[in-house]
Amino acid sequence: MTKKQLNELKILKDIAEILNESTDVKQMLQDTLVQLLKATQLHTGWIFLIDECGDYELMAAHNLPDALTNHQIQPMRNGSCWCVSRYCNGKLTKATNTMECKRLDEATVHDWGETNNITHHATVPLYSGKEQFGILNVAAPGKQYFDQQELDILGAVALQIGTAIKRLDLTKKEQEMRLRDERNRLAQDLHDSVNQLLFSIQLTAKAGTKTGHEASRDMFEIIQQTASQAQAEMKALILQLRPDGLQQGLVCALTSYGEMIGLNVNAIREGTAFLPASVEEMLFRAGQEALNNCRKHADVHDVNLFLSIQKEKVTMTVSDKGMGFCYEEYESAMLPTIGLRAMKQRVEKQSGTFHVTSKLGEGTTIQIVVPF
């Protein structure tokens, strides 16, 4: 075995160790890229993850020239390029030698910054089986050609990366399924035990209201009302743990939930599309919290729910004409309640935006916009 072959095996071994030990995609890609460039004595590299709609995100980069890190133009986060276009058109199926970089070409024309004499790069698709995830680009100053051995090693690394991304994706889905199963188990336990006990207390108290002693009747009525209220709260909690109603649609699920907690939900829906399960559940959880806030704080019975589903995003608005509160979104550094902050965090985990507008005596509006 030649020295070069031994070196290639070492590269693959070192990168395999990084990929096998990683639990975070972004950090994994960054560490792998740095190791690859160091081992191959290349200078610059970057990795795009690309979704089915062709939208890309820069997930890792090392030694990018100033022309590609221009904060005002943000050339690595905006605009199109030849390698992404070829990937989206299905024409990029293996390590390609070589492509002139459109982003660097435009940077030179518009004088966005120093290019470090980098003009070309090799492009490699990241895949596992028939599933593709994005592209790996590598370059070096003055280098305009990669020989077949270089492309082979890049292709082997790209396959390792794709397999690792798939592994992390499957692990995440498995964890979500386990969490969902645990929620279902807890919801079932609450229904079978605590909820039934509350129902028994309610029936017993109802019977006690028929006694002859007035003070006793009053006490039993209080117990009955408290048990009834606790039972309603328990049902709401069970639904929060296990949103079974989602199979009937998000609007129906939120409308039913609102009715269960004593609200009249006036719902309007525009557009139809299949929402990803994670987005739909997030909107349901956020909608639940918004409706709970209406019941507890707004002092109203009527709530407006608007859901608009477009080609690339979904918008959900929950509004009321209740008490409202003092809040100026663009002047406040933090949302005023834990519930609102939790909603905002849920939305931002799905790369969405969360806005609250409210004034005393004029009600509150919560708007959520999520891409998908």
N, C-alpha and C positions, 0 to 999 in steps of 0.2 A: 504494500500500500504506500502510495506516494505521500510526501509531506503535505501537499495541498489537500489530498483526500482526508488525511488525518485532521487537518485544520477544519475542514468542512464538517466532519463528524463532531468535533469539539463544539463548533458553533451551534449545531443542532442540539447537542446534549445540553449546553448551557441555557439555550432558549427554552428547551423542553422543561427544565427545572423551574424556570420563572413561570411558565404557563401553568404547570401542574400545581404550583404553590399559591397562585393568585386567587383572590376571591372578589376583587373589584376590577371591572373591565377596563376602566380608564387608566388606572395605575398599572395594570397588567400590560396594556398596549404601550404605555410610555416606557416602562422598564425593558420590554422586549425590543422596542425600537432602538433605544440607546445601546443595548447589548449587541444588536445586529450591526449597527453602524461601526461600533468599536471593533468587532471581530472581522468585519469585511474591509475595514480601513476606508470606508466611505465617510462623507462629511455631514450630509444633510438628509433628513427624512421626515415624512409626515404620513399620518394615517387618517383617512376619512371613513366613517361608518355611514352607509347610505341606506335609506329605507325604501319601501316598495314604490313610493311616490317620486323617488329621485331626490328627495331632500337629504342633504349631507350635513355632517357635523364633524368638525376637526376634533379628534379624540386624543391625538398624540403628535408631538412635533419636537425636533431636535436640531439645533443650529440653523434655524431658518434665517435667511438674509434679511436685512432691514426692509427691503422692498416688499417682502411678504408679511411683515409684522407691523406695517403702517397702521397705527391705531385709528386714524381718521378714515381711511379707505377700507380697512379690514379685508384685504384681498383674499384671505384664507377662509373667510366666513360668508362672503357674498359673491355673487356672480357665477358664471358657468366656466367650465374648462373642458379641454378635449378629453382628458382621461375620464372624468365623471360622465361626460356625454357618451363615450364609447361603452362604459360600464352599463349605463342605463339602457342603451340600445342593444345590449346583449352581444356586443362585438369584442368585449374584453374577456377572454376565457382562460388566458394563461399569461405568464410573465412576458411583458412586451418590451422590445428593444428597438428603438428608444423613442421617446416622445418629447418634442419641443414643448416647453411649459408655456401655456397661454397666459397664465397669471404673471410669470416673469416677463414675458413679452410685453404685456400691457404695462407692467411696472416700469419697464425701460422707456416705453413710448411716453408715458405720463410723468416720468421722473418721480416715482414714489419712494425711491431710496436705492441704496447700494444692493446689487445682486450677487456680489462676491464671485462674479464670473461663472455663475451657474445658469445654464440655458436649457439643458435637457435633463430628463429623469427617466428611470425605469419604473414601470407601473405593473403591479401585481394584484390580481383579485384575491380577496379573502373569502374562502368558501369552506363548507363542510358538506360532502355529498353533493346534492343538487341545490343546496341553500347557500346563497351569497350574502355577505355582510358589508362589504366595502372594498377599499383599495389601499394598498401600501405603495408609497412612492419613495424612492431613494435617489440621491444625486451627489455629485462632487464637483468642485470648481474645475472648469475646463473639460470635464468628462462628457463626451458625446456618444459614447458607445460602450455597451456592456456585452462581454462575450458570453457564449452559451453556458459555460460553467457558472458564471456569475448569476445568470438568469435561472439556472437550475437550483442553485442554493436559495435564491430569493423565493422561487416557487415552493420549495420544500418548507421554508419558514412560514410562508403565507398559509399553507395547508395546516401547519401546526397552530397558527393563530386562529384560523377559522374553526378548527376543532375545539379549541379552548373557549372561544366565544359561545359556541353551541353548548358546551358543557355548563358554563355559567348560566346560560339562558334556561337550560333544563333544570338546573339546581334552583334557580329563582322560582320557576313555575311549580316545582315540587314543594318548596317552602310555602308558597301561596296556597296550594291545595291543602297542606297540613294545617295551616292557619284557618282556612275555611272549614275544614272538618272539625277542628277544635271548637270553633264558634258554633257550629251546628250541634255538637255534643253538649256544649254549655247551655245553648238555647233550649235543647230538649230536656235537660236536667231541670232548668228553671221552670219550664212548663209543667213537668211531671210532678215536681215537689212543691216549690214555693207558691206557684200559681194556684195549685189545688188547695193548699193550706189557706191561702187568702180567701178562696171561694168558700171554704168551710166556715171560716170566721164570719164571713158576710151572711151566710145562711143562719148561723147560730145567733148572730146579733139581730137579724130580722125577726127571728122567733121571739127574742127577748123583748122586742118593742111591743109585744102583745101582752106583757105582764100588766098587772093592775097598778103597780106603784109608779107614780109620775116621774120621780127622780131616776128610777131604774130605766123607764122607757127613754128618757132623754139621753142617758148614758149609752144605752144600746144603739140609739139612733146615731150618736157620734161614732161609735165603734163601726157601725154598718157603713157610714159615709167614708170613714177613714180606710176601711178594708176595700171598699169599692174604688176609691181613688188609687190605693196602692196596687190593686189588680190592674187598673188601666195603665199605670206606670210600668208594671211588670210586662204587660203585653207589648208596650212600646219598646221596652228594653230587649225583649225577645226578637222583635222585628229588626231592631238595629243589629243584633248579633247575626241574624239569619234572614237576609232580604229575599225571602222566597217569592215575593210579589214581582220581582224583576222579570220573571218569565212572561208577564203580561205587559211589559214595557215600562220604561222609566216614569212616564207621566202618570200612568195608572197606579204604579207603586207609590209615588209621592202623594197622589190624590187620596188614595186609600189610607195612607199613613196620617195625612192631615185630618181626615174624617175621624180616625180613631182617637186622635187627641183633641177633638172638639173644634176643628177648623173647617171652614168652607173654602175649598181651594178652587179658584177660577183658573182653569188651565187652558193654554193655547199652545199648539204645536205647529211648527212650520218645517217642512222638509222631511225626508225619510232616508235613512242610511243605517247600516249595521255598525253600531258602536263597539269598539274593543271592550272586552269584559272589564278590564281594569278602569277604563274611563267611565263606563256606565256605573260601576259600583262606587267610584269616587264621587260622581255627581249625585248618586242616591244618598250617600253618607252626608255630603255637604247640604243637600236639600233637606234631609232630616233635621240637621242642626239649625238651619234657617227657619224651618217650620216650628221647631221647639222654641226658638227665640221669639217668634211671633206670639206663640201661646203664652209664654211666661212673662214677656216684657212689653209687648206692643199694646196689650189690652184691646185686641180686635178679634173678630171671628172670621173675617173675610181676608183671604190672602190671594195674590195674583201670582201665577206660575207661568213663565214663558220659556219654551224650549225651541230653539232654532238649530236645525242640523243642515249644514252646508257640505260642500264637497270635501273641504279640508279642515273644518272646525265645527265645534258645537258650542252654542251659547245658551246658558241657563240663567234666568233672572227670577228672583223671588222678591216681591215687593208688598208692602202694606201701607195703610194710611193711619198707622197707630201713633203712639206717643213719641217715637223717635228719640234721638239723643244728640248731644253736641259733638260733632266730629267733622273735621275738615281733612279729607284724605291726603291732600298735598302739603298740609302743614304738620301732620302728625307723624311721628317716627314709628309709632307702634299702635296696633289696633287696641281698642279699650278693653276687650274681654278675652278670656282664655278660649272660649268657644269660637270666636271669630278668628283668632290667631291659628287655632287648630284647623279650621276650614281653609285658611290661606295656605297653610303648609301642605294640606292634602292636594290642593289644586296645583301648587308649584311643583310637587313631585311628579305631576303629569305634564310638566312644562306649560302649564296654563297661567292665566292672569286672573286676579281676584280684586274686585273693586266694591267698596261700600260707600254709599251716600246716605246721609241721615241729617234731619233737622228736628229740633224739638217741636212737637205738635204737628209735624208734616209727614211722619212716617219714615220708613227705611227701605232702601233698595240694595240688594246684593246681586252683583253680576259676575258670572264665571264664564270665561272663554277658554276652551281647551282645543288644541290641534290634535288631529288623529289621522 
